[in-house]
Amino acid sequence: MESKRNKIALVTGGSRGLGKDMALNLAKKGLDVVLTYNSKKAEADDVVTEIEKLGQKAAAIQLNVADVSSFDLFFQNIASILKSTFGADKIDFLINNAGVGLHESFLTTTTAQFDDMVNIQFKGPFFLTQKALEVLNDGGGIVNISSGLTRFSFPGYSTYASMKGAMETLTKYQAKELGERKIRVNIVAPGAIETDFGGGAVRDNEQLNQLIASLTALGRVGLPDDIGGVVAFLCTDDAKWVNGQRIEVSGGTNL
């Protein structure tokens, strides 16, 4: 009897930090994974090896989410990799994780910084998802990534958080409009996490780390492995009735 094909998740920015943990948790749930990286190919290849050790298929492919003009070629590459590595022609889940932060006060933010954030955090995932719909199976799902900073404010994140707020609104519209294809769309909003994100400030700045911990009900800042399991859950049948939701994963920050 032919074995049932594993479902496939595409994770953008899956070579490190939160994206790496998402990719590994998806594999632990029995999904095969395509992950993208911007510049760190060696790190991405290491994640592929880790996923294969978990018994799942995996592949890594280069993508700059800020460059919308590159998406057609990217999806040509995806089609080729799906066929050669996975014996498939479509994916089941898209996780829009790739991105960088910006810490700059509202007063001093430049138009160049603003445009970078638009391209990376909103325009990129907007049009990447639009194109991904051609290779996304009906009944699949999309997980967008936001930030706790859309609910509470820390000075210096006005631009970054505004783009994430746009993604939260978009998520509801996507859930509504893609419902006829039975595609679920949700958004996960991590609190402050100890990674190299934003220059590693939360991880390396002890004063900032302690401040955030003091504002968090569970008394610490987040770690990458606090987030990946929630994203993976949303890509399983256990979450089949969760749709159009913002799920904050912050340990109870600023309650």
Secondary structure, 3 states (H helix, E strand, C coil): CCCCCCCEEEECCCCCHHHHHHHHHHHHCCCEEEEEECCCHHHHHHHHHHHHHCCCCEEEEECCCCCHHHHHHHHHHHHHHHHHHHCCCCEEEEEECCCCCCCCCHHHCCHHHHHHHHHHHHHHHHHHHHHHCCCEEEEEEEEEECCHHHCCCCCCCHHHHHHHHHHHHHHHHHHHHHHHHCCEEEEEEECCECCCHHHHHHHHCHHHHHHHHHCECCCCCECHHHCHHHHHHHCCHHHCCCCCCEEEECCCECC
